[in-house]
Structure formats: structure tokens, C-alpha cells
Amino acid sequence: MPILRGRVVDRDTGRGIAFLVVALNGKTTSTDPRGEFEIFAPPGTYTLRIRSPFYEPYTREIELREDTYIEIKLRRTIL
């Protein structure tokens, strides 16, 4: 089963954002203290969503066929 691995960072500072909820078509996980996450899912096309009260929402379609790594840069909305 493929693994989607990634890191969510602040667009301006480059620092990882901890404890964000990451959802992939109903499967959820959260980022660790470095902003990293991983989700196992069968091959297919999914919608990846990340929400935070302090950052712009993020939505992206992901085609998962093999292990994949992505870096996501979020823009802070509340200082």
C-alpha cells in the first residue's frame, strides 16, 4: 500500500508546523513537531485537505500510485 509522506511548513519562515490535522478522503493524521506526516492509502486519486485557524486552508488533488513525498507551504493568516 502506498504511503503519502509530507512536511507542512510556514511559507515565510520555512519552519515545520506541528499538530495540524491532515485529511486524505476521510483518513486523518496530524503533523508531528517537525511538521511531518504520513498516511497509508490504496492506489487512487484523493483530495488532501489541511485546515488551521492560523493558516490559509489547503486543498489539493493527489494521485497516489506509489510512495510519494510532498512539501506544503502555508501562509499564516493570523499573527
N, C-alpha and C positions, 0 to 999 in steps of 0.2 A: 504494500500500500504506500503510495507516495506521501511525502512529508512536505508541507509548506512551512519553511522557516523564514524568519524575518527579523528585522530590527526597526523599531519606531523611534525616530529622533526628532528633536526640536529643529526646525528648519534654520533658525538663526544661530543657535549655539552648537548644534551637532551632537548634543548630549542625548543619551537614551532617555526615553520617557517610561517610567516604571508604572506598573499596576493599571494599565489601560485594558479594557475589555476588547478583545479581537474576536469577531464573529465571522464564520465561514458557513453560510447557509444553515444556520441553527447550531452548528458546533461552535463552542466558545472556549476561549482560554484567556489568559491575561499575560501581559508583558512582565518580565522579571525586572529586578533592579537595574539592569543594563538596557532595558527596553527591548529585549529579545523574546521571541515566542516561537512555538511550533505547534502545528495542527496536522494530524494524520487524516487523510480522506481518500476514498477510492478515486481513480481517474475520472475526470469530468470537468465541467465548467461551473464555476461558483461565483458568488458575489461576496467579496471581502468587505467588511464594514468595521470601522473603528470610530468610537464616539468618546468624547471627553467634554466636560463643562469648560475646560480651559483652552481647547484647541478646535480648529475647524474640523467638521466631520469629514471622514474619508470613506469613499466607496470606490471599488474597482472590481471589474470582472477579471477573474483569474482562470486560465485553462491549466488544469493540473494533470499532467501526464506522467511526470517523473518528479523526483525530489527537486524542489525549487527554492531559491533564496531571493528575497526582495528586501530593499531598504525603503522605508516610507518616511518622508519628511513632512511633518505637520507644522502649520503656522499657528502660533499662540494667538488667542483672541482676547484673553484677559491677562493683564499684567500683574 
